Amino acid sequence: MVKTKRQKQRQNPPWEDLNPFVLSMIFGCLSPQDLLFCPTYVCKAWLSATIFTLFRNSILDLRLIDDLEDEKQRSRFTHLLKLAIDHFQQDWVTIYFPSKYIFGYFATVYIAERTPNISCVFWPSDVSSRALPIYISLFYWKKLSVFHARLNPEEGFALLLQLAEFCKSLVELGVHGEVTEREALCIIEGFPRLKLLDLSESTLSSKGLESLLDQRLKNLKELNILHCLILDDNDKDISETDYCLLKAWRKQLLEKASKLKHLKKFMHCLESSCQECKDVNN
């Protein structure tokens, strides 16, 4: 009996007819370098499965580009990212930017324009080299409720002002860098809905910290100042001041924290010596 063409196809289906979800699971076992170059050239179906593997679910994770070794690999990654943004229309709600690789102005704004549903942004590197793209991106991320970034003294205050202007619904803020009394007041006045504030591993002014605990952040539930360098009015490490004065200041600060009605978690290194802080200072 001579088999028809359709019967042959059923017994030996073409590569492009393989289940895309199964393909994605298989491709997930490949190294990033192999994934970028090997399956994508087989057929359109495999290209689609590769993009789904790289950029699936609600998180747009761009940190993979930090692990790519040469410019050819990074160029291929950004090309696939563009295809994902243009053709797959995924509703990403969280975006992680890389800490080493710097997306240029036009690339960053291009991503922001096409991801209007983003509500969580994590920017792990210093914003000094890419402040303008962040400022412009905030025009498009109107639904932003979570923002984490490492700030530098020159750009930190301006970025906080921009966030306060365009992201009224922010409930979680993580800023790591230099936080003076000016930045603290900007946080208090600009983000009245704030529930979580993460200032860990920052340099804080003592007056700024006191301001954050003066009951104006009425919805604050969690405050993290772990491993921070706290400076007194003379910009000196407050832990090196007179022991009795330091003890009185710590007591006053903790009393302020205890009076915050909604504060459930206050993470700090105030009451005991912290080995991690000692290692950093040494």
N, C-alpha and C positions, 0 to 999 in steps of 0.2 A: 504494500500500500504506500503510495507516494504522499508524503506529508506536505501539507500546505505551508506557505510562508508564515502564516499566523501561528500555526502549531509549533513551528520551529522556534519562533520568537518566544512562545510560552515556555518551552523547555530551556532555551538559552537566551534569557532576556538581555538586552543591551545594557552596558554599564550605566547609561544615563537614567535607566528605569529603576535602579536600586533605591530602596527606601531612604529618603534624605535624613531621617532621624537616626537610622542605623549607620549611615555614612558619617554623620556628625560624631557619633559615639566612637567610631573607629578612628576618625581624624583626630579626636581628642587625645589619642595615645601617641601622636606624633610630636616630635620636638617642634618648637615654633619655627625654626629655620626650614625644616622639611615641610611643614604645613603651608608656609608662604609660597613655596615654589613647586612642590611635586603635584598635589591633586588639582591645583587651579588650572593647569593646562590640559587636563584630560578632556573635559567637556563643560558645558554651561551648568549642568546639574551638579557636577563636582565643585565647580567654582562657587555656586550658591551654598552648598553644604559647608565649604571652607569658611565662607563669610559668616554663616550661622554659628559655626564652631567658635570663631574668634569673637563675635559680637552678640551672642545670644543673651537671653533673659533681659531684665530691666536695668542692668548695670553696664554702662559703657566704660570699660576698663582699658585705658590707654597706657598703663604702666608697662605692658609687655614690650613696648618699643625701647625701654631702657635696657632690656636684656639682649637686644639685637646688636650684632658685632660690627656691621659695616653699613655704609650709606645705601648700598643696593638693597639690603634687607629692610632698612627703615623706609626707603622709597616704596617698596612693594607693600609694606604694611599700610602706609598712608593711602596708597592707591585702593587697597581693599576697603579701608575705612570709608573712603569717598563713595565707593559703590554701595556699601551698607547704608550710608546716610541717604544717598540719592534714590535708591531703588527698593530698599526693604522697609523703610518707614517704620522702624521699630520704636515703640514708645518707651525710650529710656527715661528713667526718673533719677538715676544716680550716675555721676561721672567722676572718674578718678583720672587726674592728669598725671603725667610722668614727672619724676623728680629730677631727672638728668637731661632728657631730651626736651628741647624748647620748641613748641609749635609757634610758628611765626604769627604775626598780626592777622593776616588774611585767613590763615588756616583756623586759628582760634575763633575768629568771628564767624567763619563759614560753619563751624560746628555749632556755635551758639544759635545762629539764625535758624538752623534746622532741628534743634532740640528744644522746642518751647516748653515741653513737659518736665524738664529737669527741675527737681526739687532739692537735690543734694549735690553739693560740689566739694570735692577734696582736692586742694592745690598744695601738694606737699613741699614744693620748693620755694625759695625766696622770690617774692613777687617783683623785686626791683627791676629785673631784666624784662619783665613782661606785664608791667602794670597796665598799660594802655589797653591791651586786648581784654583784660579782666573788666576794666571800666566799661568798655563797649558791650561786652557779653552780658553784663547785668541788665542792659536794656531789654534783652530777649528772655532772660530767666525770671519772669515775673512771679512764678510759682515757687521761688526758692524759699525753703524753710530751714535748710541745714547748710552751713558754710564753714569750711576749715581751711586755713592757709597759714603759711609762715610769712611773717611780715618783716620789713626792714624799717628803720626809723624814718627814712625819707618818704616812703609811700604808704605806711601803715595807716596814718590818720586819714589821708585822702580816700583810701579804700573803704574805711569804716563809714565815712560820710556818704560815699557812693552807695554802699549797701543799705544804709539807713534811708536813703532817698528812694531807691527803686525796689527794695525787697522788704516790704512792710510786714510780711508774714513770718519773718525769721524767728524760729523758736530754739535753734541750736547753733551756737557760734563757738568756733575754735580758732583762736589767734595765738600764734607762737612767735615771740620776738621781743620787742621792747614795748611795754605798756606803761605809759606815764599816766599822771592824773588826767591829762587832756584826753587820752584814748579811753580811760575809764569813764569819764563823764560822757563821752560820745556814745559809749555802749549803753549807759544808763538812759540817756535821752533818746537814743535812736532805736532801741529795741525793747520796748516796754513789754512785749509778749515773751521775752526770752525765758526758757525753762532750763536750758543747760548751757553753761559757760565753761569752756576748757582753755585755761591759760597756762597749762603745764609747760615746764622747761622754758619759761620766759624770764625776762628781767622786768620786775614790777616795782613801781614806786609804792612806798608804804601808804602814802596818802591816797593813791589811786585804789589800792586794795581796801582801805577803810571806806572809801566812797562806795565801792561795790557792795558793801555790807550794811549800808545805812538805810535799808528797807525801801529804797525806791524801785528796786527790781522785785516787784511784788509777786511775780509768778515763778521766780527762780527756784528750781528743785534740786539742781546739782551744780556745784562749783568745784573745779579742779585746779589747784595751784601747786601740784606736786613738782618737786625738783626745780623750784623757781629761785632766782636770785632776787632778794627783796632789798631795795635801797632806801636809806633814810633821807631826810631833808637835805643832807649834804652829799647825796649820791654815793654814800659808802654802804658796804654790806652791813645790813642791820644786825646780822648774827654776831658781828664783831664788836658791837656796842657794849656798854656796861651791862653786866648780867642782870642786875636788879631792874634797870630800865627795860631791858629786853623781856624779862619775865612779866613786867607790868603791861607792856605792849601786847604780848601774846595773849594775856588774860583778857584784856580789853577787846581784842579782835575776836576771840572765841565767844565772848559774851555777846558781841554784835551778831555773830553767826547764829547763835542759839535763839535769838529773837526774831529771826526771819521765819515767818509763819509757814511757808511752803517748802523751805529748804530741808531736803531729806538726806543729802549726801554732800559733805564738805571734805574733800581730799586734800591733804596738806602735809608738810613736813615740819610743822611748827613746834610740836611738843617733844620730839625726840630727834636725836642725831640720825641723819639719813646717810647711809653708806654711799649711795649713788651720787648724792650731792657732794659728798666729800671727794669722791673719785674725780668728778668733773672739776672741782676747784683746784685739785692737786695736779 
